Each structure stands twice: as structure tokens, then as C-alpha cells.
Amino acid sequence: MNIDIQMKINSDSKLKTFIRQNPIWYKYLNRNPDNYKVFYQSMKNIYKLNTSDKISKTMDNLSMIQAFLDVLK
């Protein structure tokens, strides 16, 4: 694995956790360092860090608050 990729993974705790939970990525990144983008997107999908996931989570929180306020009325 390239030193650059190792430094990127070690600097981000979520990436480090993800690669430890999915060791097959060691092989993919060793064979082709260009797979880093796929690796990063995969981590974002698993941990739900995409923008659409964040918006969905915010909407769920707002609907829960609204339901709570409706019960208080």
C-alpha cells in the first residue's frame, strides 16, 4: 500500500475502523491504489455519511420532535 494512502487511513479514525472491519480492502488497495475512492465511498455508505443520509436523519429528528410537540398539546 502506498505511504500516502496509509497516512490518509491513519489520519481518519473512521477509515481505520472500516479497514480493520473489512480487511479485504488491504488487498484491493495494495493491488491498485486507485481503489481509494471506491474504498472511501464504501466507508461513507456503510457508516451513512452521505449528504442524503444526513438529510434523512435530520428529517427523522424533526418529525420526532413534531410528534412529541403534538403529544404535548
Secondary structure as UniProt FT lines:
FT   HELIX           3..11
FT   HELIX           13..21
FT   HELIX           24..31
FT   HELIX           33..35
FT   HELIX           36..46
FT   TURN            47..48
FT   HELIX           51..72
//
